[in-house]
Amino acid sequence: MTSIIPRMGRLYSTAAVSANSVTQLVAPQSNPGGLIIRTCQLIANPSSSSVQGLSLMADSVAPTTADPARRVVLNVSQATTAIEYGVAQLPHPLFVDPGNGLWILSNGGGGGGVCMTYDLLGLTADA
């Protein structure tokens, strides 16, 4: 029996995300040949003041707060409790078209973080 084992991306991005902010992970101009997100985990910090949400978004321009016209790749929400984290994990690798960047959009009072591995296509040793 042959099984295919997904690989971790050669490149990685980790970022702490402030409350109510937009954080760029990959610039659109850095993605001329497409990219594959291999692994991604979003973590929404506890917040007792408001519902917290983080969205990984892909587009040619940065998103604005709660912009429904932008592509949401992965989303996590965390209710108003000061002790629980919200966590979401990308279930499988995902191809992002050339010319699109990746951003984290944070809504709410707690902020959070992202851990992501990826490959830029068209570079040596990526496929």
C-alpha positions, -999 to 999 in steps of 0.1 A, spaced: 0 0 0 13 34 -10 4 65 10 11 101 2 25 121 31 19 158 28 50 179 33 56 210 54 62 242 34 98 254 29 88 290 39 70 299 71 53 329 86 44 333 123 29 365 136 13 379 167 -18 398 156 -31 429 173 -67 435 181 -87 451 152 -59 451 127 -47 438 93 -14 419 92 3 411 59 19 376 57 27 375 20 28 405 -3 10 401 -37 41 410 -56 60 382 -38 36 357 -53 43 358 -91 38 321 -98 12 310 -72 17 296 -38 6 265 -18 -3 269 19 9 236 34 -1 241 70 -19 269 88 -32 274 123 -51 305 136 -53 312 173 -78 338 187 -68 351 221 -93 352 250 -111 384 253 -137 392 280 -147 425 263 -159 413 229 -162 384 204 -128 379 188 -124 367 152 -94 361 130 -96 355 92 -68 344 68 -76 362 36 -62 360 0 -65 388 -25 -46 412 -47 -52 441 -22 -54 442 16 -88 436 32 -106 462 53 -125 454 85 -152 428 78 -149 431 40 -172 405 24 -157 411 -10 -124 395 0 -116 357 -1 -116 341 33 -94 311 34 -97 302 71 -116 317 100 -117 313 137 -140 329 164 -137 330 201 -167 340 223 -165 364 252 -147 345 279 -114 354 294 -101 318 296 -107 300 263 -87 303 231 -103 298 196 -82 276 173 -87 267 136 -64 246 114 -64 244 76 -76 208 69 -55 203 36 -30 222 14 -45 251 -6 -33 267 -39 -34 305 -40 -34 321 -75 -5 342 -86 -7 379 -77 -26 373 -45 -12 381 -11 -22 367 23 -34 388 53 -48 382 87 -78 403 96 -85 407 133 -119 418 146 -125 422 183 -106 429 214 -82 400 219 -59 397 189 -42 363 184 -16 347 162 -9 326 131 15 299 122 18 290 85 41 271 62 39 276 24 58 272 -9 61 298 -36 58 281 -69 82 288 -97 112 287 -73 138 259 -73 127 228 -53 90 239 -50 62 219 -65 
